Amino acid sequence: MKNLLGLVILGCILTSSVALAESSLIVIFPQTNYQTSAQKIFFLGTAPPDGQVLINSKPITRSKAGHFSPSFPLQLGENLFTVRHDNQELQIKVTRLTTVPELPQGLAFAKDSLTPASDIARLPGELICFSAIAPPNASVSVNLANQTIALSPQPQQAQLPSNLAALTGQNQPHAQSSVGNYKGCTTVATAADLGQPQFQLTLNGKTITQPGSGKIQILSRAQLPVFEVTADAGVARTGPSTDYSRLTPLPKGTRATVTGREGEWLRLDYGAWINSQETRILPGAIPPQTIIRSVGYRQLPGATEIVFPLQVPVPVSVQQSEQALALTLYNTTAQTDIIRLDDDPLISRLDWQQVAPEQVKYTFNLKKAQQWGYKLRYDGTTLVLALRHPPKIGNTRHKPLANFKIVLDPGHGGKESGASGPTGYLEKDVNLVVSKLLRDELVKEGATVVMTREDDKEVSLAERQAIISQEEPCIAISIHHNSLPDDGDAEKTKGFAAFWYQPQAHNLAMFLQNYVVKKLGRPSYGVFWDNLALTRPTAAPSVLLELGFMSNPDEFEQIVNPEEQKKIANAIAQGITEWFMSVR
């Protein structure tokens, strides 16, 4: 898969501009011997505008400068393409891989089809499920300790597309054959180490047995392990892999009870999962529980800190909404009678309630709808929530952003090249060019601008996030240029787009999207909630902008045009200024 949202590009050879200049017919993507599971693929490249470019003898549409990105269907297996311009010819092979598991031939289980595929731990009485892919009409079962679990053929179910499909508008499920898919579940009432399940397959009077990959343990409710978060912000998820959605990060020092395991992932007592590499087990510790009595506060320059004294650091979650921020403490019981909160620049009222046993929710009703960032940390066993105040608006007409600090992030850099245009021109380079132009425009308006990079160097996503957290700007803007998944329609897909994750950034993303599209008459690709590293920071409203598509031949010509680069930098700067004035 190629670059998406300026994040990464795989399977694509990026040739230097010098080498590209020596060749008149260039295909940047796909590289020969490329593999994909997509049903179609687009070809990105360029050739002199005179003459025709043919792909498998079919003339293709090109931009005025000669760039092209037509799409072609793929059959399963090898697909051979011949790209020709005048006397030049390129041969490219693309292999389409199937997404349907291959049924085994004869008496065998399909490779890597037995689940659980890793060691798991569950509570007594909890469902433990097994699955295997085997020939149709077989008899499949699992022997676990002293019981046999029959695995039954499963009815057809829908196959969901990946999250990336939302970016191409093709995110509808489709039916997938379940032939050969066997599943079954059981429960175990008492704590025990059950060892490896033994899968048994019988077909045409013959039987084989194969051990599962993972061992199974039933935990003792009286001896559940307790862990502590060792990372600065432990990544909590809805399930046991990075495929699952993120929840509120757990501050360093958070303690929780482990109620299940799957491979290196731990399930926590409040339902989230965390990778064990971000934790350490506390031998002999009992399940963390705390009471909470009074809640304190203190006003600092630019922020209000709310202080929650606890007996132990427990898991928390944050939910922002229109003119409110809610903080939930888990494994917590309230003994609260008194809370002091004087008139505050940000908070109009603090409400709390015991919403469930051992779950207390604090709701901060805010004076204005726009929120400016927050930080969450543990000082020992005391939870501290810092809510940032609105920035002070300058009084000068000539320098309307005089009191504002802005972090500007030119996407990619160094080895992280991002997307590539049809000539081989790299996204990292145009990101930096436009970011510097934008910086200059913001400085003219009086802003203090902090750049995450000012040259072609590699800056990790974690380092970029740390800059936002340390600098505590009014806003953070990440500048990118877009591309598409393999099956995207590169010839027709173009436009400006804004991406947000934290609710405090939604208004900014929507405002800039509408402002730039209207100001420049650009097509709109849309506004997206997206789980991106540069939209996740909570210390300030953080937005990622995709200024156009490197993969669209016509829009690429605009992207590399110096005058158009100045126009879009100026429009974004004006949009930022107008937004600040609209929310003051």
Summary of the structure (lengths in Angstrom):
residues: 584
radius of gyration: 28.0
end to end distance: 42.7
largest distance: 88.8
contacts: 1924
relative contact order: 0.11
helix: 16%
strand: 39%
